[in-house]
Amino acid sequence: MGRSGKERVSEQNDEKMAMVLSGGGAYGAYEVGVMKALLGGEMKGAGYHSLEPDVYTGTSVGSFNAAVMVSQPDVTGLRAVERLEEIWLNEVAEGSGSCGNGVYRFRANPLRYLDPDCFANPFQPIADLSGDAAFLARSFFTRGFNFLAARGLVKRALQLVDLSAFISVEPFREMLGRTLRLETVRHSPKELRIVATNWETGEVTIFENHHINEEFGREMIMASAAIPGIFPPVRIGSDLYVDGGTVMNTPLNCAIQAGATTLFVVYLDPDVANIPVQRLTNTIDTMDRVYTIMLATKINEDIDTAAWINEGLTVMERVAAAGSAEDLSAPEVTAFIRVIAQIYERMQAGQLYKKLTIHRFHPHDDLGGPTGMLNFRREAVSRLIDRGFEDAVYHDCYQSHCIFPDSQPPPPKYMGSRWLQTAM
């Protein structure tokens, strides 16, 4: 089915909608649930009106979700997310056996080799065991050489530590081959932005629809999801790339650069205040809390910047209407000065800022801690999808501190977007 008529009210109001999907490993299933509610017209606050985003941006697991959605341009958003849910439950999730999930497997896992249901070819276990043994032997040889070459006992010991050597992401590559048509992504009218990090320079790299070719398209998605220290870096051409979450876990600015004016931002970090501080701290919990605080700070900064831009544009409108800036208050002058450089930079590039509406969706309490990010068990995936769906159905813009063009939340029965109010 195409997108037309009442389904596309956003076009009548010159709005461009974007779905912004962050990283978080297995927690990406939560994003599927949120999109089911938004695109299926199940959200109470939106008057049960379905959404049809024009832009999808994603980091890490969000890049996979975004790519699957963009790869289905000829169906409604609801049908596309239903297909994404099927992929999560039947391709990504781990079943009851020992064959693993569709994202990674542990090398030299004896349980997998002894399970006949894991292999269509009876000789495949031997081939996989031989390949794993050869890979680990090469890795240990290289690390042993580095151990001997390094100076200092601590540095030598660290040369021997590499958890990613025991993890194969070949299941992810194979799953992408079964579920994602790269040509459809490349030619889709829906815009795609995938974020990865150049491992050598530390710079953010943004891949768009036309970059998703047969040679490196799947590698771009795998690179965006390559969590450093857990999954190995991915080579694309002459460069190595890792998880885009290293520099941009929630690709909000990518959607703004694509011209989106109404953004639905789904991120997977809980409210820090709702994560209990353990009486007896440990390194894993401590690092998880530090990481959550860092991500929360960055997304809040990005959304605050969007609010400042709205305020700055409002001040510019007032000055233009009055023909003078003499009557501006001190807060209004501050709002204008805060964003004038960004607005000027966009104008120099031939682009104009528009006022933004940003809806925030995220779990307010912890989804399962740092280890939950790698829990792809089917029951866990199903539970996360249901959780995301429920949170979106009962989404409250007041509690979620959403951003609106006039800086004030609309009446509770509205989501705040002009097109949504028109649709009611």
N, C-alpha and C positions, 0 to 999 in steps of 0.2 A: 504494500500500500504506500502511496506517496503522501507527502505532507501538504495539506491544502486547507482552505476554508477556515472554519472556526478553530481547528487545531493549531493554526499558525497566526494567532492573534498578535504575536510579538512583531510580525512584519508590518502589521497595520500601524503600529506605534513606533516604528523605527527603532525597535529594540533588538539586540542580539544576545542570545542566551548562551552561557557557557557552563559546563559541568567541570569542576576542578577536583581532581582526585589525588589524594596524597599517598605516600608510601606507608607500609606497615606490615609487610609479610602476609601471613594468613589472615590478619585482620582486614585485608582487602575485601573479604566476604561481607563485612559490614557495609561497605560502599554499595554492593549489589542490592542489599536490602533497602538502603536509602533511595537508590535510583528506582527500585520497584514502586515505591510509594510516590515519588515525584513524577515519574513518567507514566505511571498507571492511573493518575488522577485520584489517589487514595488519601491525599493530605487534606486534613480538615481546614487548616489555615489558608489553603489555596482554593477553597470553595470546591474541592474535588475536581479541579480542572487539570488535565494532563499537560505535561511539559514536553517540548520538542527542542532540545538544545541544538545550537548550530556549531558549537565549538566544544571539543573535549581535550582537556590537558591532564597529563598524568605523570607522576613520579613513582618509580619502583613498581610495586604491584598496581598502583594507579595507572601506570602506562599500559599494562596488560589489559586492565578493564577498559580503558579509553580506546585502545586499538580495536578490541572486539566490538565495541559499540559503533565505532566509525566504519568498521568493515561491513556493516549492514545498512546501507543507505536507502534501500528500497522497501524497508518495513518501518512500522511505527516504532517509536522509542520503547514502548511497552513490550512489543514483540522482541526487540533487540535485547532488552535486559532479561527477558525470560530465557532467551538463548544463552546469555551470559551466565545465568543461574544454573542452567543445565550443564554448562561446561565446568563450573565450579564443583557441582555435586558429583558429576560422572567422570571428569577428566583430571581435575586438580586435586580433589579430595582423596584421601587414603581410605581404602576399604578395610574390611575386617581381617584380611590376610596379611602376609609379610611382604607383599610386592611393592609397598611404598606408595608415594603420592606422585602427582604429575609435575612436581617442581624439582625435587632433588632426591638422591639416594646416597647411602653411606657405602663407600667402597669396601670390598671384601667382607660384606655382611653375610655370614654363613646361613642365617635363616632364609634369606632370599634365594640363595643358590639351591637350597634343599626343598624349596616349595615349587612343585611342578606346575602349579597354576600361574606362575609368573612368566612362563616362557611358552611361546607357541612352537618354537623349535627346540627339540630335546638336546641339541648340541650348543644352544645359546648359553647355558650356564658355564660351560667350559670356556667359551670364547670370552664371556664377561670376566670370569675369574682370571684368565690369562691377561686380559687388558688391564684390570685393576692392579694385578701384581706388578706388571711392567711399569705402570704409571707410578705406583708407590715406590718402586725401586729407584726410578729416576729421580723422584722427589727427595728421597732419603740420601741419595748420592750427592745431589746438589747441595742439600743442607749440611751434609757432613763435610763437604769441601769448604763451605762458608764457615762452618764451625772452626775448622783448622786455620782458616785465613784470618778470622776475626781476632781482635785484641781485647783482652779483659775477660774474666770468667763470666760475668753477667751477660755481656754482649754475645759471647759464644753460646751460652745456654739459650738465649732468645733466638738465635739462628735456627735452632732445632724445632721451634714451635710454629706450626702452620696447620691449623684446623681445617682450612679449605682443601688441603691435600686429600683428606678423607671423604670429601663431599663431591659428588658428581652432579652436574646440572644437565646432564644429557636427557633426563626425563622431561625437563622444561623445554628443551629444544624440540624433542619429539612431539610433545603436546602442542606446541605452537604450530608445528607442521600439520597436525591433524585438525586444528580448530581455527586457524587464521589464514585467510586468503589475502596475500600481500597486494596483489593487483587491485583488489576491491578497495583496500585502504588507500592506495596511491591515487585512485581516481574518484574517491568519495567526495561529494559536495560538503560533507561535514568536515570541519577543520580539526586536525590533530596536532598536538604539541606534546612531545615526549622529552623528558629531561634526564640527562645523564651527566656524569662528572668525568672530565679528562683526568685520568689518574696521574699523569706525568706533570701537568701544568696546574691542576686544581681548578680549572675554569669550568663553568657551566656550559654544556652543549645542548642545544635544543634541536631535535629532529622533527621535521614536519612531514606532511603527507608525501610530498614528492621525493623525500629521502628514503622512503620505505620500499627499497628495491628487492629483487629476488636474491641478490648477493649478500646484502647486509641487513635486510629489514628485520629478521628475527633476532639478529645479534644486537640491534639497537634496543629492542625491548628487553632482552636478557641483560644488556649492559645497565640499563636503567634500574634493574632489580638486583644487581650484583652487590649484595651487602658486603662491604669490606671486612675481611677477616673470617667470613663465613663462606661466601661464594667467591670463586676466583674472578679476577678482572676479565673483561671480554675485549678481544682485539677487533677493531673495525678499521680496516686499512692498515695504516702504520701506527695507529694510536691505541692505547689501552684505556678502557672506560670502566667506571664502577657506578654504584647506586647514585642516582640523581639526588637522593635525600641527603647526601653529604653536604650539598650546598643549597638545595632548594627542595625541601620535602613536600611543600604544598605550592604547586606552580600557579599561584594567583596572578603574578605579573604577566605570565605567558598569555593568559586569557585576556587581560586588559590590552596587551600589545596586539592581540588578534582582533580587537575592536569590540569586545563584549561589553555590554552595559549592565546586564543582569547576570550575576554570577552565583552559582550554587556550589559552595565550597564544602567538601566533605573531607575532614581530616580525622585521624584515628587516635589522637592523643587525649587522654582524660584530663579533667581539671586537676591540676597538681594538688590542690587542697583536699581533694577526695582520695588521694593515695595515702594511706596511713603510713606514718613513719615508724619503722620497726624499732622495738626497744633494743634489740640486738642487731645492729647493722651488719651487712656483709657487702662484699665488693659488687656482686651482681645487682642487688637492690639499689645500692648507692649510685652506680653508673646508670641504671635505668631511670632513677629520679633526676639525675643531672641531665640526661638526654631529653627527658620529657620537658623539663624546665626550658632547655634551649629551644626545642621545637615550639613550645607554647609562646615563648618570647618572640620568635621570628614571625609566626603567623599573626600574632597580635600587632606587631609592628607594621606588617604589610596591610592589614585591614585598617589600622589607624591612619596610615598614609592615604588610603582610599577615602576615608572620611575627611581628611584634610583637603584633598583635592576637591571633593564636593563643596566644602566650605569656601575654598579659594575661588571656585567657579561662581558661586553665589555672590561673592564680593565683586567679582568682575562684572556680573550682570547688573548689580546695583550701580556701580560706577558708570557703566555704559548708559544705563537708563537716566541717571541724574546728570551725566556730563561732567561730573566732578567727584573727587575723592575726599573733599573737605569734611563731609559729615560722617566718615567712617569712625567707628569706635576702635579702641585699642585692640580688643580681641579680634575684630574683623581685619585690622591691619596685620596682626600676627598670623591669622589664617592665610592671608594672601601671600605674605613673605615666605611662609613655610613651603609653599608649593610652586612659586613663580618660576624657579629654575626648571622644574620638571615640565611645567606647561610650556615654557619657552622652547625647551629642547624638542618637544613634540611638534610645536608649530614650525620650527626650523626644518623638521623632517617631512613637512607637508601633512601632518596629522593633527587632529584636534582631540583634546580630552572631552569626554562626555561624563555627565554625572552618573555615578555608579550605585547600583543596588546589590548588596552582598548578603546572601543568606548563609548562615553558618550551621553546619551539621556535624556533630561529633559526640562520642560517648562521654557522658559526664563523670563516669567512674571507670575504673581500670577494667580492660577486657580480658586480662589474664597474665599481665606481667611480661617480662622479656622473653621467657620461654614460650609463651603463647603465640608469639609471632611466627614460630616454626611448627605450630600444631595444626596440621592439615587433616586431622581425622574428620571423617564425614560428619559425625555428630556435632563436632565443634564448628565446622563450616556452616552447617544448617542452623545452628543456634545463633551464629553471628549474623547471618542473613535475616533471620527473624528479628533479632535485636535492632538492626539498622532500619528495617521496615517500620517497626513499632515506634522508634524514636522519631522518624520522619513524619509518620502519621500524626503524632501529637506534638510536632515542632511548635515552639513558642518563640516568636521573634524578640519578645521582650527579654525573656530569660537568656536567650542565645546572643544578645547584643548584636543583632543584625544592623547593617548600614543602609541608610536610605538617602535619596537625593536631597531631601529637605532637612536632614539630620534628626528628624523626629520619627519614631515608629508610628505607623498608621493604626487605625482601630484594630483590635485583636482579630477580627474576622478576616482581615486582609493580610496577605503576605507582604505587601508594600510595593510591588511592581505595578506600573501603570497598566500593563497589559492584563495583569491578573484582576485588577479592579474593573477594567472594562469587561472582562469575561464574566463577572459575577451577575 
